C-alpha cells in the first residue's frame, strides 16, 4: 500500500502518534525511508480524555525529513 501511495505521487506519511509502539514506529520509519517519503506526526487529539495526551510521543526520527521542511514559505 505504501509503495502504491508513493507511486501515485504521495509525498508524506504519518510516522508518529500517541500510543504507537516502538516496533511499529520502526517499521513505519523504514517504509518512509525506503519510499523517499517525508514524515509527519499526528496528535490523534480529538477531545480531552484519560487515554490521549496532546503532543505525547510525537518524535520524528532524525534520519527522516519532516513534511514541513519541504514547504515553500
Phi and psi restraints in degrees (value plus and minus 20) as a CYANA .aco file:
   2 UNK   PHI     -85.7   -45.7
   2 UNK   PSI     -60.3   -20.3
   3 UNK   PHI     -81.7   -41.7
   3 UNK   PSI     -64.4   -24.4
   4 UNK   PHI     -84.5   -44.5
   4 UNK   PSI     -59.2   -19.2
   5 UNK   PHI     -79.4   -39.4
   5 UNK   PSI     -68.3   -28.3
   6 UNK   PHI     -84.5   -44.5
   6 UNK   PSI     -61.9   -21.9
   7 UNK   PHI     -84.1   -44.1
   7 UNK   PSI     -50.0   -10.0
   8 UNK   PHI    -100.9   -60.9
   8 UNK   PSI     -21.9    18.1
   9 UNK   PHI      87.4   127.4
   9 UNK   PSI     -17.5    22.5
  10 UNK   PHI     -81.1   -41.1
  10 UNK   PSI     125.1   165.1
  11 UNK   PHI    -145.2  -105.2
  11 UNK   PSI     -24.3    15.7
  12 UNK   PHI    -170.5  -130.5
  12 UNK   PSI     135.5   175.5
  13 UNK   PHI    -158.4  -118.4
  13 UNK   PSI     123.0   163.0
  14 UNK   PHI     -96.3   -56.3
  14 UNK   PSI     100.5   140.5
  15 UNK   PHI    -131.6   -91.6
  15 UNK   PSI     -30.0    10.0
  16 UNK   PHI    -160.5  -120.5
  16 UNK   PSI     112.5   152.5
  17 UNK   PHI    -181.0  -141.0
  17 UNK   PSI     136.5   176.5
  18 UNK   PHI     -77.5   -37.5
  18 UNK   PSI     120.7   160.7
  19 UNK   PHI      66.5   106.5
  19 UNK   PSI     -24.2    15.8
  20 UNK   PHI     -91.9   -51.9
  20 UNK   PSI     117.0   157.0
  21 UNK   PHI     -97.0   -57.0
  21 UNK   PSI     137.5   177.5
  22 UNK   PHI     -80.6   -40.6
  22 UNK   PSI     -58.8   -18.8
  23 UNK   PHI     -84.1   -44.1
  23 UNK   PSI     -65.1   -25.1
  24 UNK   PHI     -84.6   -44.6
  24 UNK   PSI     -60.2   -20.2
  25 UNK   PHI     -85.2   -45.2
  25 UNK   PSI     -57.5   -17.5
  26 UNK   PHI     -81.5   -41.5
  26 UNK   PSI     -64.6   -24.6
  27 UNK   PHI     -82.1   -42.1
  27 UNK   PSI     -65.8   -25.8
  28 UNK   PHI     -85.2   -45.2
  28 UNK   PSI     -60.0   -20.0
  29 UNK   PHI     -79.8   -39.8
  29 UNK   PSI     -64.3   -24.3
  30 UNK   PHI     -84.4   -44.4
  30 UNK   PSI     -58.8   -18.8
  31 UNK   PHI     -83.1   -43.1
  31 UNK   PSI     -62.8   -22.8
  32 UNK   PHI     -81.6   -41.6
  32 UNK   PSI     -64.9   -24.9
  33 UNK   PHI     -84.2   -44.2
  33 UNK   PSI     -67.2   -27.2
  34 UNK   PHI     -89.0   -49.0
  34 UNK   PSI     -39.6     0.4
  35 UNK   PHI    -131.9   -91.9
  35 UNK   PSI      -6.3    33.7
  36 UNK   PHI      32.2    72.2
  36 UNK   PSI      26.2    66.2
  37 UNK   PHI    -120.3   -80.3
  37 UNK   PSI     124.3   164.3
  38 UNK   PHI     -92.1   -52.1
  38 UNK   PSI     140.8   180.8
  39 UNK   PHI    -130.2   -90.2
  39 UNK   PSI     118.0   158.0
  40 UNK   PHI    -146.6  -106.6
  40 UNK   PSI     151.4   191.4
  41 UNK   PHI    -156.0  -116.0
  41 UNK   PSI     131.1   171.1
  42 UNK   PHI    -154.9  -114.9
  42 UNK   PSI     119.9   159.9
  43 UNK   PHI    -100.0   -60.0
  43 UNK   PSI     -41.6    -1.6
  44 UNK   PHI      34.0    74.0
  44 UNK   PSI       5.5    45.5
  45 UNK   PHI    -114.0   -74.0
  45 UNK   PSI      83.9   123.9
  46 UNK   PHI    -124.2   -84.2
  46 UNK   PSI     -46.9    -6.9
  47 UNK   PHI    -188.8  -148.8
  47 UNK   PSI     137.6   177.6
  48 UNK   PHI     -81.1   -41.1
  48 UNK   PSI     114.4   154.4
  49 UNK   PHI    -177.2  -137.2
  49 UNK   PSI     149.7   189.7
  50 UNK   PHI     -99.6   -59.6
  50 UNK   PSI     -29.0    11.0
  51 UNK   PHI    -116.9   -76.9
  51 UNK   PSI     -41.2    -1.2
  52 UNK   PHI    -148.0  -108.0
  52 UNK   PSI     105.4   145.4
  53 UNK   PHI    -127.7   -87.7
  53 UNK   PSI     109.5   149.5
  54 UNK   PHI     -79.7   -39.7
  54 UNK   PSI     106.1   146.1
  55 UNK   PHI      63.9   103.9
  55 UNK   PSI     -17.1    22.9
  56 UNK   PHI     -99.1   -59.1
  56 UNK   PSI     114.2   154.2
  57 UNK   PHI      41.2    81.2
  57 UNK   PSI      29.2    69.2
  58 UNK   PHI    -131.6   -91.6
  58 UNK   PSI      20.3    60.3
  59 UNK   PHI    -101.3   -61.3
  59 UNK   PSI     109.6   149.6
  60 UNK   PHI    -125.5   -85.5
  60 UNK   PSI     107.2   147.2
  61 UNK   PHI     -74.6   -34.6
  61 UNK   PSI     114.8   154.8
  62 UNK   PHI     -82.0   -42.0
  62 UNK   PSI     -37.2     2.8
  63 UNK   PHI     -99.4   -59.4
  63 UNK   PSI     -27.5    12.5
  64 UNK   PHI    -123.5   -83.5
  64 UNK   PSI     133.9   173.9
  65 UNK   PHI    -118.5   -78.5
  65 UNK   PSI      99.4   139.4
  66 UNK   PHI     -82.4   -42.4
  66 UNK   PSI     125.1   165.1
  67 UNK   PHI     -79.1   -39.1
  67 UNK   PSI     -53.5   -13.5
  68 UNK   PHI     -91.2   -51.2
  68 UNK   PSI     -34.3     5.7
  69 UNK   PHI     -94.0   -54.0
  69 UNK   PSI     -35.1     4.9
  70 UNK   PHI    -116.8   -76.8
  70 UNK   PSI     -23.5    16.5
  71 UNK   PHI     -93.2   -53.2
  71 UNK   PSI     123.6   163.6
  72 UNK   PHI    -113.3   -73.3
  72 UNK   PSI      73.7   113.7
